[in-house]
Amino acid sequence: MLHPQIATLAARIRALIEASDFTQAEIGRALGVDKSTVNKWMTGGRTPTMQNLIELAELLGVDMREIWEGPEAIPTTPEQRLMVEQMARMTPEQQQAFLAMAATMVGKM
């Protein structure tokens, strides 16, 4: 069973891709991943990296917040935008470490 947040992200990705003129194979080629990886993003079998999300949003012509938060996304603060930009430059391992650190900070507030 998928975590609800992963299922929601996968559903958003699936809806945006299905509404686009791109096939999974075309998206995979454009982002440098296999079409099966794109399919896994759409089904929740795999979560895209932050860089993949940024590139997917650019390819589909949507704001990344629409993928991340949905079409009703509220505007992010400059600080939140900066965090997303910084995470895009991180390796997946660095992203996981960053998220772990953020989780401990939130727990202390």
N, CA, C and O atoms as CSV, one atom per row, in Angstrom:
chain,resi,resn,atom,element,x,y,z
A,1,MET,N,N,0.844,-1.180,0.000
A,1,MET,CA,C,0.000,0.000,0.000
A,1,MET,C,C,0.888,1.241,0.000
A,1,MET,O,O,1.837,1.340,0.777
A,2,LEU,N,N,0.569,2.172,-0.872
A,2,LEU,CA,C,1.348,3.400,-0.994
A,2,LEU,C,C,1.035,4.372,0.135
A,2,LEU,O,O,-0.095,4.462,0.616
A,3,HIS,N,N,2.075,5.095,0.543
A,3,HIS,CA,C,1.867,6.185,1.486
A,3,HIS,C,C,0.950,7.194,0.802
A,3,HIS,O,O,1.111,7.443,-0.393
A,4,PRO,N,N,-0.003,7.780,1.515
A,4,PRO,CA,C,-0.953,8.700,0.870
A,4,PRO,C,C,-0.295,9.862,0.122
A,4,PRO,O,O,-0.785,10.264,-0.933
A,5,GLN,N,N,0.793,10.401,0.643
A,5,GLN,CA,C,1.450,11.510,-0.049
A,5,GLN,C,C,2.090,11.056,-1.356
A,5,GLN,O,O,2.066,11.786,-2.346
A,6,ILE,N,N,2.666,9.846,-1.363
A,6,ILE,CA,C,3.256,9.305,-2.585
A,6,ILE,C,C,2.156,9.032,-3.609
A,6,ILE,O,O,2.318,9.314,-4.796
A,7,ALA,N,N,1.044,8.485,-3.142
A,7,ALA,CA,C,-0.077,8.206,-4.039
A,7,ALA,C,C,-0.620,9.501,-4.648
A,7,ALA,O,O,-0.968,9.534,-5.828
A,8,THR,N,N,-0.692,10.554,-3.853
A,8,THR,CA,C,-1.179,11.845,-4.349
A,8,THR,C,C,-0.219,12.427,-5.374
A,8,THR,O,O,-0.648,12.926,-6.415
A,9,LEU,N,N,1.087,12.367,-5.086
A,9,LEU,CA,C,2.084,12.871,-6.032
A,9,LEU,C,C,2.014,12.092,-7.339
A,9,LEU,O,O,2.045,12.681,-8.419
A,10,ALA,N,N,1.919,10.773,-7.242
A,10,ALA,CA,C,1.833,9.935,-8.443
A,10,ALA,C,C,0.581,10.282,-9.254
A,10,ALA,O,O,0.633,10.334,-10.483
A,11,ALA,N,N,-0.528,10.516,-8.578
A,11,ALA,CA,C,-1.775,10.861,-9.279
A,11,ALA,C,C,-1.646,12.197,-9.999
A,11,ALA,O,O,-2.151,12.354,-11.110
A,12,ARG,N,N,-0.977,13.154,-9.376
A,12,ARG,CA,C,-0.772,14.454,-10.029
A,12,ARG,C,C,0.109,14.301,-11.262
A,12,ARG,O,O,-0.180,14.858,-12.321
A,13,ILE,N,N,1.190,13.538,-11.109
A,13,ILE,CA,C,2.098,13.314,-12.238
A,13,ILE,C,C,1.347,12.617,-13.371
A,13,ILE,O,O,1.455,13.013,-14.531
A,14,ARG,N,N,0.596,11.593,-13.033
A,14,ARG,CA,C,-0.172,10.846,-14.037
A,14,ARG,C,C,-1.154,11.770,-14.765
A,14,ARG,O,O,-1.239,11.739,-15.993
A,15,ALA,N,N,-1.894,12.587,-14.015
A,15,ALA,CA,C,-2.887,13.474,-14.629
A,15,ALA,C,C,-2.229,14.484,-15.562
A,15,ALA,O,O,-2.736,14.748,-16.652
A,16,LEU,N,N,-1.102,15.049,-15.137
A,16,LEU,CA,C,-0.418,16.036,-15.979
A,16,LEU,C,C,0.139,15.396,-17.246
A,16,LEU,O,O,0.052,15.975,-18.329
A,17,ILE,N,N,0.708,14.209,-17.110
A,17,ILE,CA,C,1.265,13.531,-18.288
A,17,ILE,C,C,0.148,13.122,-19.244
A,17,ILE,O,O,0.270,13.299,-20.456
A,18,GLU,N,N,-0.932,12.579,-18.705
A,18,GLU,CA,C,-2.045,12.159,-19.565
A,18,GLU,C,C,-2.699,13.346,-20.261
A,18,GLU,O,O,-3.242,13.196,-21.355
A,19,ALA,N,N,-2.653,14.526,-19.640
A,19,ALA,CA,C,-3.233,15.720,-20.256
A,19,ALA,C,C,-2.288,16.362,-21.273
A,19,ALA,O,O,-2.683,17.253,-22.025
A,20,SER,N,N,-1.037,15.899,-21.286
A,20,SER,CA,C,-0.051,16.476,-22.202
A,20,SER,C,C,-0.093,15.765,-23.547
A,20,SER,O,O,-0.824,14.793,-23.735
A,21,ASP,N,N,0.706,16.272,-24.473
A,21,ASP,CA,C,0.826,15.641,-25.792
A,21,ASP,C,C,1.994,14.665,-25.841
A,21,ASP,O,O,2.329,14.149,-26.908
A,22,PHE,N,N,2.617,14.407,-24.693
A,22,PHE,CA,C,3.804,13.551,-24.645
A,22,PHE,C,C,3.458,12.118,-24.268
A,22,PHE,O,O,2.547,11.865,-23.480
A,23,THR,N,N,4.208,11.188,-24.850
A,23,THR,CA,C,4.123,9.797,-24.413
A,23,THR,C,C,5.116,9.605,-23.269
A,23,THR,O,O,5.984,10.449,-23.044
A,24,GLN,N,N,4.985,8.509,-22.562
A,24,GLN,CA,C,5.937,8.200,-21.500
A,24,GLN,C,C,7.348,8.061,-22.064
A,24,GLN,O,O,8.319,8.482,-21.434
A,25,ALA,N,N,7.456,7.476,-23.238
A,25,ALA,CA,C,8.767,7.302,-23.876
A,25,ALA,C,C,9.386,8.651,-24.218
A,25,ALA,O,O,10.584,8.852,-24.020
A,26,GLU,N,N,8.578,9.578,-24.732
A,26,GLU,CA,C,9.093,10.907,-25.074
A,26,GLU,C,C,9.556,11.661,-23.833
A,26,GLU,O,O,10.587,12.333,-23.852
A,27,ILE,N,N,8.794,11.545,-22.767
A,27,ILE,CA,C,9.186,12.197,-21.519
A,27,ILE,C,C,10.476,11.575,-20.997
A,27,ILE,O,O,11.386,12.284,-20.566
A,28,GLY,N,N,10.548,10.260,-21.039
A,28,GLY,CA,C,11.764,9.572,-20.598
A,28,GLY,C,C,12.988,10.039,-21.366
A,28,GLY,O,O,14.027,10.333,-20.774
A,29,ARG,N,N,12.865,10.105,-22.680
A,29,ARG,CA,C,13.995,10.567,-23.509
A,29,ARG,C,C,14.384,11.995,-23.145
A,29,ARG,O,O,15.568,12.302,-23.006
A,30,ALA,N,N,13.408,12.854,-22.992
A,30,ALA,CA,C,13.680,14.268,-22.698
A,30,ALA,C,C,14.354,14.446,-21.339
A,30,ALA,O,O,15.153,15.363,-21.154
A,31,LEU,N,N,14.030,13.568,-20.392
A,31,LEU,CA,C,14.584,13.697,-19.046
A,31,LEU,C,C,15.764,12.758,-18.793
A,31,LEU,O,O,16.370,12.788,-17.721
A,32,GLY,N,N,16.082,11.937,-19.773
A,32,GLY,CA,C,17.214,11.032,-19.616
A,32,GLY,C,C,16.952,9.842,-18.716
A,32,GLY,O,O,17.857,9.334,-18.055
A,33,VAL,N,N,15.691,9.399,-18.698
A,33,VAL,CA,C,15.325,8.206,-17.930
A,33,VAL,C,C,14.561,7.258,-18.842
A,33,VAL,O,O,14.116,7.651,-19.921
A,34,ASP,N,N,14.412,6.033,-18.418
A,34,ASP,CA,C,13.680,5.041,-19.194
A,34,ASP,C,C,12.173,5.299,-19.071
A,34,ASP,O,O,11.709,5.848,-18.071
A,35,LYS,N,N,11.422,4.902,-20.089
A,35,LYS,CA,C,9.968,5.102,-20.036
A,35,LYS,C,C,9.348,4.321,-18.875
A,35,LYS,O,O,8.310,4.719,-18.347
A,36,SER,N,N,9.979,3.212,-18.474
A,36,SER,CA,C,9.450,2.461,-17.328
A,36,SER,C,C,9.587,3.262,-16.034
A,36,SER,O,O,8.779,3.106,-15.118
A,37,THR,N,N,10.608,4.118,-15.957
A,37,THR,CA,C,10.774,4.984,-14.791
A,37,THR,C,C,9.636,5.997,-14.739
A,37,THR,O,O,9.081,6.262,-13.673
A,38,VAL,N,N,9.293,6.560,-15.892
A,38,VAL,CA,C,8.178,7.511,-15.963
A,38,VAL,C,C,6.892,6.814,-15.535
A,38,VAL,O,O,6.092,7.391,-14.798
A,39,ASN,N,N,6.688,5.590,-15.985
A,39,ASN,CA,C,5.509,4.829,-15.594
A,39,ASN,C,C,5.476,4.614,-14.083
A,39,ASN,O,O,4.415,4.712,-13.466
A,40,LYS,N,N,6.622,4.323,-13.489
A,40,LYS,CA,C,6.677,4.124,-12.036
A,40,LYS,C,C,6.369,5.406,-11.286
A,40,LYS,O,O,5.770,5.361,-10.211
A,41,TRP,N,N,6.772,6.568,-11.840
A,41,TRP,CA,C,6.406,7.841,-11.216
A,41,TRP,C,C,4.886,8.001,-11.221
A,41,TRP,O,O,4.301,8.503,-10.261
A,42,MET,N,N,4.255,7.566,-12.315
A,42,MET,CA,C,2.815,7.733,-12.478
A,42,MET,C,C,2.015,6.774,-11.598
A,42,MET,O,O,0.855,7.042,-11.286
A,43,THR,N,N,2.624,5.666,-11.199
A,43,THR,CA,C,1.920,4.671,-10.392
A,43,THR,C,C,2.355,4.669,-8.935
A,43,THR,O,O,1.773,3.963,-8.112
A,44,GLY,N,N,3.373,5.452,-8.615
A,44,GLY,CA,C,3.865,5.498,-7.245
A,44,GLY,C,C,4.896,4.447,-6.931
A,44,GLY,O,O,5.307,4.299,-5.780
A,45,GLY,N,N,5.323,3.710,-7.947
A,45,GLY,CA,C,6.339,2.687,-7.733
A,45,GLY,C,C,7.723,3.261,-7.515
A,45,GLY,O,O,8.621,2.582,-7.018
A,46,ARG,N,N,7.884,4.507,-7.887
A,46,ARG,CA,C,9.160,5.197,-7.719
A,46,ARG,C,C,8.869,6.689,-7.602
A,46,ARG,O,O,7.958,7.204,-8.248
A,47,THR,N,N,9.650,7.375,-6.773
A,47,THR,CA,C,9.479,8.815,-6.602
A,47,THR,C,C,10.573,9.536,-7.374
A,47,THR,O,O,11.751,9.213,-7.218
A,48,PRO,N,N,10.207,10.505,-8.203
A,48,PRO,CA,C,11.235,11.233,-8.961
A,48,PRO,C,C,12.098,12.084,-8.043
A,48,PRO,O,O,11.656,12.523,-6.981
A,49,THR,N,N,13.325,12.307,-8.466
A,49,THR,CA,C,14.195,13.208,-7.717
A,49,THR,C,C,13.684,14.634,-7.900
A,49,THR,O,O,12.860,14.903,-8.775
A,50,MET,N,N,14.174,15.526,-7.082
A,50,MET,CA,C,13.785,16.920,-7.206
A,50,MET,C,C,14.154,17.454,-8.593
A,50,MET,O,O,13.386,18.200,-9.200
A,51,GLN,N,N,15.334,17.066,-9.089
A,51,GLN,CA,C,15.747,17.509,-10.427
A,51,GLN,C,C,14.789,16.979,-11.491
A,51,GLN,O,O,14.434,17.699,-12.424
A,52,ASN,N,N,14.371,15.715,-11.352
A,52,ASN,CA,C,13.400,15.158,-12.302
A,52,ASN,C,C,12.083,15.929,-12.251
A,52,ASN,O,O,11.473,16.185,-13.289
A,53,LEU,N,N,11.646,16.298,-11.057
A,53,LEU,CA,C,10.398,17.055,-10.928
A,53,LEU,C,C,10.509,18.424,-11.599
A,53,LEU,O,O,9.587,18.869,-12.283
A,54,ILE,N,N,11.648,19.081,-11.394
A,54,ILE,CA,C,11.857,20.396,-12.011
A,54,ILE,C,C,11.838,20.271,-13.528
A,54,ILE,O,O,11.180,21.053,-14.214
A,55,GLU,N,N,12.564,19.284,-14.051
A,55,GLU,CA,C,12.626,19.097,-15.502
A,55,GLU,C,C,11.280,18.668,-16.066
A,55,GLU,O,O,10.903,19.095,-17.157
A,56,LEU,N,N,10.553,17.833,-15.338
A,56,LEU,CA,C,9.225,17.407,-15.785
A,56,LEU,C,C,8.279,18.602,-15.851
A,56,LEU,O,O,7.525,18.746,-16.814
A,57,ALA,N,N,8.316,19.452,-14.840
A,57,ALA,CA,C,7.468,20.639,-14.836
A,57,ALA,C,C,7.788,21.539,-16.025
A,57,ALA,O,O,6.885,22.036,-16.698
A,58,GLU,N,N,9.080,21.743,-16.280
A,58,GLU,CA,C,9.478,22.567,-17.418
A,58,GLU,C,C,8.980,21.968,-18.725
A,58,GLU,O,O,8.449,22.680,-19.577
A,59,LEU,N,N,9.151,20.657,-18.882
A,59,LEU,CA,C,8.723,19.979,-20.100
A,59,LEU,C,C,7.212,20.098,-20.307
A,59,LEU,O,O,6.746,20.332,-21.422
A,60,LEU,N,N,6.459,19.934,-19.225
A,60,LEU,CA,C,4.998,19.970,-19.321
A,60,LEU,C,C,4.448,21.388,-19.295
A,60,LEU,O,O,3.251,21.592,-19.498
A,61,GLY,N,N,5.310,22.369,-19.048
A,61,GLY,CA,C,4.873,23.759,-19.046
A,61,GLY,C,C,4.037,24.146,-17.847
A,61,GLY,O,O,3.144,24.987,-17.946
A,62,VAL,N,N,4.330,23.524,-16.702
A,62,VAL,CA,C,3.610,23.860,-15.476
A,62,VAL,C,C,4.612,24.292,-14.410
A,62,VAL,O,O,5.803,23.997,-14.501
A,63,ASP,N,N,4.116,24.981,-13.421
A,63,ASP,CA,C,4.937,25.339,-12.279
A,63,ASP,C,C,5.148,24.075,-11.452
A,63,ASP,O,O,4.221,23.284,-11.281
A,64,MET,N,N,6.349,23.884,-10.944
A,64,MET,CA,C,6.618,22.672,-10.175
A,64,MET,C,C,5.687,22.542,-8.980
A,64,MET,O,O,5.385,21.430,-8.547
A,65,ARG,N,N,5.232,23.661,-8.448
A,65,ARG,CA,C,4.297,23.595,-7.320
A,65,ARG,C,C,3.024,22.860,-7.692
A,65,ARG,O,O,2.393,22.241,-6.836
A,66,GLU,N,N,2.638,22.919,-8.969
A,66,GLU,CA,C,1.432,22.204,-9.385
A,66,GLU,C,C,1.634,20.699,-9.268
A,66,GLU,O,O,0.707,19.970,-8.914
A,67,ILE,N,N,2.842,20.237,-9.564
A,67,ILE,CA,C,3.134,18.814,-9.398
A,67,ILE,C,C,3.219,18.489,-7.912
A,67,ILE,O,O,2.657,17.495,-7.453
A,68,TRP,N,N,3.910,19.316,-7.180
A,68,TRP,CA,C,4.192,19.040,-5.775
A,68,TRP,C,C,2.970,19.222,-4.892
A,68,TRP,O,O,2.709,18.408,-4.005
A,69,GLU,N,N,2.211,20.306,-5.140
A,69,GLU,CA,C,1.105,20.643,-4.250
A,69,GLU,C,C,-0.264,20.527,-4.897
A,69,GLU,O,O,-1.282,20.583,-4.208
A,70,GLY,N,N,-0.299,20.369,-6.204
A,70,GLY,CA,C,-1.574,20.267,-6.898
A,70,GLY,C,C,-1.977,21.587,-7.520
A,70,GLY,O,O,-1.327,22.607,-7.290
A,71,PRO,N,N,-3.041,21.579,-8.304
A,71,PRO,CA,C,-3.452,22.789,-9.016
A,71,PRO,C,C,-3.886,23.921,-8.091
A,71,PRO,O,O,-3.915,25.079,-8.508
A,72,GLU,N,N,-4.222,23.607,-6.849
A,72,GLU,CA,C,-4.632,24.641,-5.899
A,72,GLU,C,C,-3.455,25.134,-5.063
A,72,GLU,O,O,-3.654,25.719,-3.998
A,73,ALA,N,N,-2.241,24.905,-5.530
A,73,ALA,CA,C,-1.045,25.266,-4.766
A,73,ALA,C,C,-1.057,26.750,-4.408
A,73,ALA,O,O,-1.391,27.616,-5.216
A,74,ILE,N,N,-0.679,26.995,-3.169
A,74,ILE,CA,C,-0.563,28.388,-2.742
A,74,ILE,C,C,0.848,28.866,-3.060
A,74,ILE,O,O,1.776,28.058,-3.093
A,75,PRO,N,N,1.024,30.147,-3.290
A,75,PRO,CA,C,2.370,30.645,-3.593
A,75,PRO,C,C,3.343,30.328,-2.452
A,75,PRO,O,O,2.999,30.426,-1.274
A,76,THR,N,N,4.539,29.955,-2.826
A,76,THR,CA,C,5.549,29.649,-1.825
A,76,THR,C,C,6.291,30.913,-1.440
A,76,THR,O,O,6.300,31.899,-2.178
A,77,THR,N,N,6.902,30.867,-0.291
A,77,THR,CA,C,7.711,31.994,0.165
A,77,THR,C,C,9.043,31.973,-0.576
A,77,THR,O,O,9.418,30.945,-1.141
A,78,PRO,N,N,9.759,33.088,-0.581
A,78,PRO,CA,C,11.096,33.093,-1.194
A,78,PRO,C,C,12.023,32.048,-0.562
A,78,PRO,O,O,12.850,31.446,-1.246
A,79,GLU,N,N,11.874,31.845,0.737
A,79,GLU,CA,C,12.705,30.851,1.418
A,79,GLU,C,C,12.403,29.441,0.923
A,79,GLU,O,O,13.317,28.643,0.715
A,80,GLN,N,N,11.129,29.138,0.735
A,80,GLN,CA,C,10.752,27.821,0.236
A,80,GLN,C,C,11.256,27.625,-1.189
A,80,GLN,O,O,11.743,26.548,-1.533
A,81,ARG,N,N,11.142,28.658,-2.018
A,81,ARG,CA,C,11.661,28.569,-3.381
A,81,ARG,C,C,13.163,28.309,-3.385
A,81,ARG,O,O,13.657,27.500,-4.170
A,82,LEU,N,N,13.889,29.003,-2.501
A,82,LEU,CA,C,15.334,28.825,-2.406
A,82,LEU,C,C,15.678,27.400,-1.988
A,82,LEU,O,O,16.627,26.817,-2.512
A,83,MET,N,N,14.917,26.829,-1.047
A,83,MET,CA,C,15.173,25.450,-0.633
A,83,MET,C,C,14.993,24.490,-1.802
A,83,MET,O,O,15.803,23.582,-1.988
A,84,VAL,N,N,13.942,24.683,-2.589
A,84,VAL,CA,C,13.693,23.814,-3.744
A,84,VAL,C,C,14.831,23.945,-4.755
A,84,VAL,O,O,15.306,22.947,-5.298
A,85,GLU,N,N,15.263,25.181,-5.003
A,85,GLU,CA,C,16.364,25.400,-5.943
A,85,GLU,C,C,17.650,24.737,-5.445
A,85,GLU,O,O,18.385,24.133,-6.226
A,86,GLN,N,N,17.915,24.852,-4.150
A,86,GLN,CA,C,19.117,24.227,-3.589
A,86,GLN,C,C,19.018,22.706,-3.670
A,86,GLN,O,O,19.999,22.037,-3.994
A,87,MET,N,N,17.846,22.161,-3.378
A,87,MET,CA,C,17.667,20.706,-3.433
A,87,MET,C,C,17.859,20.179,-4.851
A,87,MET,O,O,18.313,19.050,-5.037
A,88,ALA,N,N,17.517,20.983,-5.842
A,88,ALA,CA,C,17.667,20.550,-7.234
A,88,ALA,C,C,19.126,20.307,-7.587
A,88,ALA,O,O,19.431,19.551,-8.509
A,89,ARG,N,N,20.012,20.940,-6.863
A,89,ARG,CA,C,21.440,20.774,-7.136
A,89,ARG,C,C,22.063,19.635,-6.329
A,89,ARG,O,O,23.236,19.312,-6.516
A,90,MET,N,N,21.293,19.034,-5.446
A,90,MET,CA,C,21.811,17.981,-4.575
A,90,MET,C,C,21.661,16.601,-5.209
A,90,MET,O,O,20.803,16.377,-6.062
A,91,THR,N,N,22.512,15.694,-4.771
A,91,THR,CA,C,22.358,14.296,-5.165
A,91,THR,C,C,21.170,13.726,-4.392
A,91,THR,O,O,20.747,14.322,-3.401
A,92,PRO,N,N,20.621,12.585,-4.821
A,92,PRO,CA,C,19.523,11.977,-4.054
A,92,PRO,C,C,19.914,11.713,-2.594
A,92,PRO,O,O,19.086,11.859,-1.695
A,93,GLU,N,N,21.157,11.330,-2.363
A,93,GLU,CA,C,21.611,11.077,-0.996
A,93,GLU,C,C,21.609,12.365,-0.178
A,93,GLU,O,O,21.203,12.367,0.984
A,94,GLN,N,N,22.066,13.462,-0.786
A,94,GLN,CA,C,22.058,14.745,-0.094
A,94,GLN,C,C,20.630,15.208,0.182
A,94,GLN,O,O,20.349,15.790,1.230
A,95,GLN,N,N,19.728,14.944,-0.771
A,95,GLN,CA,C,18.332,15.313,-0.566
A,95,GLN,C,C,17.756,14.564,0.631
A,95,GLN,O,O,17.054,15.152,1.454
A,96,GLN,N,N,18.048,13.275,0.729
A,96,GLN,CA,C,17.552,12.488,1.860
A,96,GLN,C,C,18.113,13.012,3.177
A,96,GLN,O,O,17.385,13.098,4.167
A,97,ALA,N,N,19.398,13.363,3.201
A,97,ALA,CA,C,20.015,13.905,4.413
A,97,ALA,C,C,19.369,15.238,4.785
A,97,ALA,O,O,19.111,15.502,5.959
A,98,PHE,N,N,19.112,16.070,3.786
A,98,PHE,CA,C,18.471,17.360,4.020
A,98,PHE,C,C,17.072,17.158,4.611
A,98,PHE,O,O,16.697,17.829,5.572
A,99,LEU,N,N,16.312,16.242,4.038
A,99,LEU,CA,C,14.966,15.983,4.542
A,99,LEU,C,C,14.989,15.432,5.961
A,99,LEU,O,O,14.134,15.772,6.778
A,100,ALA,N,N,15.978,14.571,6.256
A,100,ALA,CA,C,16.117,14.038,7.613
A,100,ALA,C,C,16.409,15.170,8.600
A,100,ALA,O,O,15.838,15.221,9.689
A,101,MET,N,N,17.307,16.076,8.200
A,101,MET,CA,C,17.638,17.201,9.059
A,101,MET,C,C,16.407,18.090,9.271
A,101,MET,O,O,16.135,18.525,10.390
A,102,ALA,N,N,15.676,18.353,8.203
A,102,ALA,CA,C,14.477,19.187,8.314
A,102,ALA,C,C,13.451,18.532,9.229
A,102,ALA,O,O,12.786,19.222,10.002
A,103,ALA,N,N,13.315,17.225,9.154
A,103,ALA,CA,C,12.359,16.508,9.999
A,103,ALA,C,C,12.717,16.653,11.476
A,103,ALA,O,O,11.830,16.804,12.317
A,104,THR,N,N,14.014,16.609,11.797
A,104,THR,CA,C,14.414,16.781,13.190
A,104,THR,C,C,14.181,18.215,13.642
A,104,THR,O,O,13.837,18.444,14.802
A,105,MET,N,N,14.360,19.179,12.755
A,105,MET,CA,C,14.110,20.576,13.114
A,105,MET,C,C,12.631,20.833,13.369
A,105,MET,O,O,12.273,21.545,14.307
A,106,VAL,N,N,11.788,20.263,12.549
A,106,VAL,CA,C,10.341,20.447,12.716
A,106,VAL,C,C,9.887,19.796,14.016
A,106,VAL,O,O,9.021,20.326,14.712
A,107,GLY,N,N,10.470,18.654,14.341
A,107,GLY,CA,C,10.105,17.962,15.569
A,107,GLY,C,C,10.463,18.736,16.809
A,107,GLY,O,O,9.860,18.521,17.860
A,108,LYS,N,N,11.427,19.632,16.721
A,108,LYS,CA,C,11.869,20.417,17.885
A,108,LYS,C,C,11.079,21.700,18.064
A,108,LYS,O,O,11.189,22.360,19.097
A,109,MET,N,N,10.281,22.062,17.060
A,109,MET,CA,C,9.550,23.331,17.138
A,109,MET,C,C,8.299,23.202,17.959
A,109,MET,O,O,7.567,24.178,18.126
